[in-house]
Amino acid sequence: MAHPIGIDFGGSGIKAAPVDLETGKFAAEREKIATPKDATPDAVAEVMAELLDRFDDKSSPVGVTVPGVVRHGVVHSAANIDKAWIGTDADALLTKRLGRDVHVFNDADAAGVAELRYGAARGHAGLVILTTLGTGIGSALLYNGVLVPNSELGHLEIDGHDAESRAANSVREEKDLSWEQWAERLTTYYTKVEALFSPDLFVVGGGVSKSADKFLHLIDIETEIIPATLFNNAGIVGAAVITTEAD
């Protein structure tokens, strides 16, 4: 049986793997190529073609994550990627270059769907908000199992600042903040999101979620907040899931 392939396009690397939708696990070893320095749509498409050549199946559908707003396959923002992506019909570009059916999604949305189907948010009703803490802050709104796409809650203005410019994991690393100092900033951020949406659950993803025991208990909010379980695999898994359900 052919498995859909998920491709996760990030600032440092582009990763791909076929996904077993029964288990949410990779059906073959994950492949990775460094993101090209000039990560234009055409350059990234070439890398994705090279990645797909490493897998046996040459016809399965492909889901691709992009760190930006994606509406009907068109990329509308590029906070942390090459500005040439803005206005690009990524669905059309990649479908043509890769020679198979391709659908493109926001990276945090894909991660949210993966956690909903197979991870930390599985079985949770009501409003679940996943946030990915990395270079920026990505978000996914999931209500009773349905994704509300492109929420971009990392760009909320808090105290006159773009939220991710104060509370992303990259800021913690750049400013050498202690876990306690960072948790204070995260408390400010999550308190704002909590006041706006009254969610039933927060799920915290991104690579730093592996260190959840160092900071999550320090975030002082009313809503239950738990670490993601799929870590950096979530984007690939979610992209594969969503592309099989896309029109």
N, C-alpha and C positions, 0 to 999 in steps of 0.2 A: 504493500500500500504506500502511495506517495505521501510524504509529509510536507505541509507548508513550511516555507523557510522564512525566518525572521532575520532582518538585518537592522542592527542598532548603530546609527551614525552619531558618533560623539566627537568632541573636540580633539581628543588624542588618538582614538582608534575607531575603526569600523569593524564590527563583529557580526558574525552570521552563524546560524545553525538551523537544521531542520528540527521541527518540534513535534513530538508525539502529543496530540491533543487529548488523548485519554488520560495521560499522567501529568502533562505540563513539563515534561523533562525533554532534554535534547535527544534526538534520535540518532545523532552522530556527533563526533567531536566538534566543538566550536572552533571556528577559524577566525583569525584576526589579522588585519593589516593596518599599519599606522595611517592616520588621516593625513592626506597630502597637505603640504604647507599652504599652498593656494587651493583651498577646499571649495572651488567653484562647483556648480552642479555637474558640469561635464567631467571634471577631474574626479569627483566622487563617484559618478556613474561608472567610470572606468575601473575604479577599485572594486565596486560592487560586482561588476562583471567578472573580475578576476576571482573574487571570493566564491561566486556561484559555480565557477568552473571546477572548484575543488570538491563539489558534491556530485554524487552519481546521478541524481534525478535532474533531468534537464527541462521538465515541463511543469513542475509544481508551482502553485501561486506563491508570490513573495509579498511580505509586508515589511515596510521600511519605516523606521522612526527617524524623526528630524527634531532637533531642539528649537522649535518655533511653532507659531500658530499655523495650522493647516486646515483649510476649508475646501472641501470638495477636491482634494488633491493639489491645491495651489498653496504655496508657502507665503505667508503674509507677514512674518516677522523673522528677525535674525539677530537676536540680542548677543548670542555667543558663537555665531558662525558667519561665514562670508556673506556680505550684503547682497551678492549676486543672486542669492536664493530668493530674495524678496520678489514676489510676482511670478516666480517660476512655477509652471504646471508640472510639478514633480511626478505625478502619476503618469502623465503622457511622456515626459522625457525618459523616465526609467523603464516604462513598458516598451518603448521603442528600442532603447539601448540594450536592455536585458532579454528582449525577445520572448517575454512571457507576461502574464497578468500581474501587475504590480500596483499596490495601494500604499499610500504614504500617510503617516499619522504623527501627531505630536508624541514626543518620547515619554513624557510623564503620563499621558493618557494611556499609552500602551502598557506602561508599568502598572498603572492602576487596575487595568483589566486583568493582567496576569495575577496580581495579588488577590483580586476578587474571585477568580476562578480556581486558583490553586494555592494561594498563600494566606497571608495574615488576615485578609478581609473576608475570606470564604465563610459563608453562613451568617454574615452580619447583615441584618436588615436596616432600613432607614438610610440616613445620609452618612456615607463614609468619605472622608477626604484624605487622599494620599498626597504627601509632599515628598519630593526628592531633594535632598540637601547635597548639593555638589558645587559645581562652578557657579551656578545660580540656584534658584529655588523653583522647581517645577511643581505642578499640582494636577490632580485628577479628582473630579467630583463624580461620585458613584451613588446613585439613589435607587435603592431596592434592585440592585443588580444592573442598572442601566447607566451607561456613561453619558455625562453631560460634557461635551468636549471643549477644549481650549479655554480653560478657566484662568490660567496665568495668574495665580494668586501670589506668585513671587514678586509681582510688580505692583502690589498694593502700596500706596503711599502711607508711610507711618512716621510721624514726627518730622515730616518734610523730606523723608528719604525714601527711595525705592527700597522695598523690604529686603530684596536679595542683596543689595549693596551693603547691608548691615548684618545680615544673619545667615548668609550662605556659608557652607563649609569652607569654601575658598577664602572667605574673609577671616574665618577662625585661623586658618593656616597662615595667611599673609600677615596678620597682626599678632600672631603667636598668642592668641587668647587661651586662657585656661578653660577647661571644660565648664567650670562654674561661671566664668565670665560669658562664655558663649551661651550657656543655658539661660542666663538673664536676658540676652537678646532674643533667644528663641521664645522665652516666656512672653515677651512683649509682642512678638510676631503672632504666636498662636492665640494669645488673648484677643487680638484684633480679629483674626479669622473666626474664632469662637463666637465673638459678639455679632459678627455679620451673618453667620450661617447656622449656628447652634447645631453642629454635627453630632452624630451618635458615636463616632469613632474617628480618631486620627491614626493613620499608618505612616510611619516615617521610613522612607526608602533612600536610595543612593548608597554609595560605597561605605559612607560613614555609619550606616545603620549596623554594620558589623561591630561597631563600638558602642552600641546603644546602652550597654550597662554603665558606661562612663558619664552619660549626660541625660538620658531620657527621664530618669527619676528626679532630676533637678528642675525639670520644666513644670512650673506651678500653674496649672490650669484645671478646670473642672472636668473637661472631657477626657475620657479614656484615651491614652496615647500609647501605641505599641510599635515595635520595630517590624519592618517588612521581613519576609522570609526568603524571597527569591533573589535578593541582593542585586548584583549586576546582570543577572540573567533575565530580569523581569521585562526589559524592553524587547528583547528577542522573542520571548514567549508571548507577550501581549500582541506584538505585531503579527505573529503567525496566527493567533486566535482571531484578531479583528479582520484580517484580510480574507479569511474563509467566510466571513459573514457580511463582507462588503458587497454592495450592489454591483 
